[in-house]
Amino acid sequence: MTTLVVVSHSDPQSLTQHVARSTADAIRDLGGDVDIADLHAENFDPRFSKADVNLFRGKGTPPADVVAEQDRIDRADDLILVFPMYWWSMPALLKGWIDRVFVSGWAYEFTPGSEFVKKLDRLTVHLIPVAGDDAESFERHGVYEAFQTQIERGIIEYCGATLGSTTFVHESDTKRRDTLAAEIQDLSESIAARVAYPATVASR
Ligand SMILES: Cc1cc2nc3c(=O)[nH]c(=O)nc-3n(C[C@H](O)[C@H](O)[C@H](O)COP(=O)(O)O)c2cc1C
């Protein structure tokens, strides 16, 4: 099984980057192939260019950097997105990656007058958001519900991919480091097992 871990954070020493590396290591330990897409280090351009707009309008061909990302995802069975929560959502860099890469013709097929086709049914997606706030605050403000609506249903299910798991890391700036380290170890091993043995581990 091949996994693509996509991480969106500018600081290699951040907790988010640590979670991405830990998850990739756990998958390798179980014998899986892992590719890491570090969007910041690779200078992915999240701006929705004129070429992207034209493509959305059914004109032209996808830009080369978009095709390269689609090829990377096409090689993967599982896609893991690791990102900090910014304003109750994902960072602009990752959102721009989704805006530009998950386009009509590749992620779905929308032609007026024809049936809508979901095209990512071969892919399983796991989400690991890293949040400063605690779980109680997310519950109270409806952040989990908003996340499910916008990201799990609005993006992943919209394109026909399977939602493998969503695992929040909370209190990322305040929790004791050793508690966080143990939590990250657990989530890495749990997701690695889902990726390596998908048939034997129940989805959430
Ligand atoms: C622009 C910005 C917006 C943020 N918005 C939220 C938020 O809406 N909810 C939350 O729990 N934490 C929020 N945070 C805190 C980050 O999620 C937290 O600092 C991060 O997860 C820490 O992990 P890191 O070391 O990987 O950066 C925000 C941080 C920044 C910089």
Ligand as a Chemical Component Dictionary entry (heavy atoms), coordinates in Angstrom:
data_LIG
# 
_chem_comp.id                   LIG 
_chem_comp.type                 NON-POLYMER 
_chem_comp.pdbx_formal_charge   0 
_chem_comp.three_letter_code    LIG 
# 
loop_
_chem_comp_atom.comp_id 
_chem_comp_atom.atom_id 
_chem_comp_atom.alt_atom_id 
_chem_comp_atom.type_symbol 
_chem_comp_atom.charge 
_chem_comp_atom.model_Cartn_x 
_chem_comp_atom.model_Cartn_y 
_chem_comp_atom.model_Cartn_z 
_chem_comp_atom.pdbx_ordinal 
LIG C1  C1  C 0 -3.483 32.156 12.040 1  
LIG C2  C2  C 0 -3.764 31.203 13.151 2  
LIG C3  C3  C 0 -5.058 30.849 13.397 3  
LIG C4  C4  C 0 -5.351 29.921 14.384 4  
LIG N1  N1  N 0 -6.645 29.542 14.580 5  
LIG C5  C5  C 0 -6.927 28.558 15.469 6  
LIG C6  C6  C 0 -8.252 28.067 15.607 7  
LIG O1  O1  O 0 -9.180 28.533 14.959 8  
LIG N2  N2  N 0 -8.487 27.074 16.499 9  
LIG C7  C7  C 0 -7.488 26.524 17.256 10 
LIG O2  O2  O 0 -7.741 25.608 18.029 11 
LIG N3  N3  N 0 -6.196 26.970 17.137 12 
LIG C8  C8  C 0 -5.908 27.964 16.259 13 
LIG N4  N4  N 0 -4.618 28.402 16.123 14 
LIG C9  C9  C 0 -3.567 27.770 16.921 15 
LIG C10 C10 C 0 -2.860 26.696 16.124 16 
LIG O3  O3  O 0 -3.733 25.705 15.692 17 
LIG C11 C11 C 0 -1.756 26.099 16.994 18 
LIG O4  O4  O 0 -0.900 27.147 17.359 19 
LIG C12 C12 C 0 -1.010 25.051 16.268 20 
LIG O5  O5  O 0 -1.781 23.907 16.160 21 
LIG C13 C13 C 0 0.247  24.726 17.019 22 
LIG O6  O6  O 0 0.912  23.701 16.351 23 
LIG P1  P1  P 0 2.238  23.961 15.526 24 
LIG O7  O7  O 0 3.378  23.890 16.517 25 
LIG O8  O8  O 0 2.281  22.848 14.577 26 
LIG O9  O9  O 0 2.137  25.314 14.882 27 
LIG C14 C14 C 0 -4.313 29.363 15.170 28 
LIG C15 C15 C 0 -2.980 29.765 14.927 29 
LIG C16 C16 C 0 -2.709 30.663 13.936 30 
LIG C17 C17 C 0 -1.292 31.044 13.673 31 
# 
loop_
_chem_comp_bond.comp_id 
_chem_comp_bond.atom_id_1 
_chem_comp_bond.atom_id_2 
_chem_comp_bond.value_order 
_chem_comp_bond.pdbx_ordinal 
LIG C1  C2  SING 1  
LIG C2  C3  SING 2  
LIG C2  C16 DOUB 3  
LIG C3  C4  DOUB 4  
LIG C4  N1  SING 5  
LIG C4  C14 SING 6  
LIG N1  C5  DOUB 7  
LIG C5  C6  SING 8  
LIG C5  C8  SING 9  
LIG C6  O1  DOUB 10 
LIG C6  N2  SING 11 
LIG N2  C7  SING 12 
LIG C7  O2  DOUB 13 
LIG C7  N3  SING 14 
LIG N3  C8  DOUB 15 
LIG C8  N4  SING 16 
LIG N4  C9  SING 17 
LIG N4  C14 SING 18 
LIG C9  C10 SING 19 
LIG C10 O3  SING 20 
LIG C10 C11 SING 21 
LIG C11 O4  SING 22 
LIG C11 C12 SING 23 
LIG C12 O5  SING 24 
LIG C12 C13 SING 25 
LIG C13 O6  SING 26 
LIG O6  P1  SING 27 
LIG P1  O7  DOUB 28 
LIG P1  O8  SING 29 
LIG P1  O9  SING 30 
LIG C14 C15 DOUB 31 
LIG C15 C16 SING 32 
LIG C16 C17 SING 33 
# 
